[in-house]
Structures are given as structure tokens and as C-alpha cells.
Amino acid sequence: MLSGLKQFSKFYKFATTPAKSPRVAVFSAKKYDIKFFNQINEKLPIEKRIIFDYFEEELNEKTAILTQGYDVICPFVNDKLNQPTIQTLAKNGIDLIALRCAGFNNTDLECAQKNNIKVVRVPAYSPHAVAEHTMALLLSLVRKIHKAYNRTKDGNFSLDGLLGFDLYKKKIGIFGTGKIGQTFMGICQGFGMEILCHDPYPNEEVVKKYNARYVDQATLFKECDIISLHCPLTFSTQYVIDRKTIDIMKKGAIIINTGRGKLMRTDEVIAALKSGQLGGVALDVYEHEEGYFFKDVSADVIYDDDLARLLMYPNVIVTSHQAFFTQEAITAICQTTIDNILKIKANEPCDNMVLPLQK
């Protein structure tokens, strides 16, 4: 099960790192992970360099056995850190999970705490990357750029079926006003949109800065032409978009989701697209994405019926969890992950520690 990537990194590390450096197993590793982690690691003083091994495999209860001999694991968003996985990690001597992402819904935090495994994350890397991708999705959807692109490649320059609408003065609902939500607000403000927002922890500075107004969840769904999801996946936000919330939306409303797939109940979104209650959906995340996203399955049959149906709708755009994927963001993710590991291993304070959620 060991990948060629891992064997290459072993050769690389012995020449550049001291023997007592932290040993880190990076799972779901892609070429860009290797490139950016190694570039940043090489710039560190030799005594601070980390020993990185890279696994193409996703981390789960079956592949957790590969962590023998390591101190730290570095998983990504679709790795499964459930109870069986974490128990194996503990048996193998892992004492730190260094998530290279902001979300931690894939990690059983209570189990990690019981097994004395610390968890750190990357809470902010580039809010601009995600916010700009969100606007790219919105513009592509409402101006039907995806359809026009495919047409003109085939020599069809007709405008039939490409009628869009202005974003100017449209009501947009920002669900979640953290750093990404606020950055997206600034972009929407530039388009002259009316901004409504909802967050359990309102920030009055946001209201002043972006000329926005906080409303309750129901009002956001009822009044907005467009709803953009920028909240974390928690017990209270899971499936916040379902049949009940969709039914109170304006007919023809548009939903953009660059947050987490399980913020939306996919089958009920599809039903609303079919009935015309929803006018369009743009997704960078998907409820069951782990079997497909970050992989090339172009030669395979898509057995996920909901995903296959979404891809067939002309008023749906799906991208492969790439909103974060800019040079600036990947650099920040790798840099913060390395900083987190070095701070924890040096028993220094780390602001990016994750604590178990309270149910």
C-alpha cells in the first residue's frame, strides 16, 4: 500500500533533515502538496526541518496502519478520522493530528482527546481565494458563461438561451460572516448588491463596513435572490438547506455553496431544481464528494445518482472543491501547517488548536 511518493520522500529526507526532526505522514498527498511543503521546509534552518513522507492514499481505518513509526499525521478534508482510525493512530504513537484545512468535521475530536492526541488546523489561509471563486461561480451561473463557452467551441454563436440578469441591486444573503463571508461581502458591495447576512455571532463592524444588515435565518431565505453559504459544518448547520428552507425561498432563487457539502440535502435540492423552485445552484463542494473529488474519474461511470443528476442540469455548475486552490492559499496552508507542528513539538502556545465541540 505504500506509494511511490512515500518512497521518494524517504530518499529526500535523509539528506536534508536531522534524525530528531518530527516525522510526519501526509495523507491524500498530491503533487502540489509535495512541491509546496518541500519548498517551505527547505528554507527552514536544518535543525527545524521536518521529515515528511507522502501517501497518495486517503487516511481511514484501513490505511491508518501506515502511520507506524510517525509522530504526526497531516490529513486533508476527505480523510476519515473516525473512532477506529484514531484508536489505531494512538496505538501507533501518533500524538498530533495536523489538519491542513480549516474544517474539522471529519475528525472525532472527543476520541482524539480521550487518546491524548492534539488536533491543530489552518483556520485561515486565503479568504480571497474562496470569496473570488464564489463570485466566479455566481457570474458564470447567472450569465450562463459555462453554456456559452461550450457553444462557441462548436461554432455556435447564437444568444438563444443565454439571457442572464444584472447582479446590481439584487439581494444577496451571506450565510456566515467569518473572514470568507466578509471578503465576499466586499466583492458583492462592489457590484452594488443589497447585502443581507446571518450569523449566530453578529459583528456590527461588518454592518457598517459593507452597508449590510443582519437578519434571522428565515428572513434571509425568504427575501434574497441569491444565497451564498460561508458557514462551518456543525450540528446546527448540517442540512441547513433542505426542503423546508427551500420552500420559503423566492421562486427561482440561486444557491452558491463553497462551504461544506453537508450544508445541503442534495436530493431535496435536486427536487427543487426539477420543480423550478430553485433557479440554479453552483457548488464547489458536494455531500458525498469523497469518492470523486480530487480524483480523475473521467474514464469511470459515476455511480452516485445525485451527483450524476446534478451534472446533467443546465442551471447547475459543479467544481471540484477548488475554491481554495491558489498559489497564495496553498503556500499559506503549508506554512501554517509546518508552524503548527513545530510549535506543538516545541511545547509552545499554538492559536490553531481545536477543542472538542459541545453538543
JOQUIPE-V557987 format. One record per helix or strand. SS is the DSSP state (~ for helix, > for strand). FROM is the first residue (numbers start at 0). LEN is the number of residues. If there is no record, write none. Layout:
BEGIN
ss = (SS SS)
from = (FROM FROM)
len = (LEN LEN)
END
This chain:
BEGIN
ss = (~ > ~ ~ > ~ > > ~ > > ~ > ~ ~ > ~ > ~ > ~ > > ~ > ~ > ~ > ~ ~ > ~ >)
from = (3 22 30 45 50 62 71 80 82 95 106 108 117 126 144 170 178 193 203 212 216 225 240 242 252 260 263 265 277 288 304 315 326 352)
len = (11 4 12 3 4 5 3 1 9 3 1 6 3 16 9 5 12 5 7 2 7 4 1 5 5 3 1 10 6 3 8 3 19 1)
END
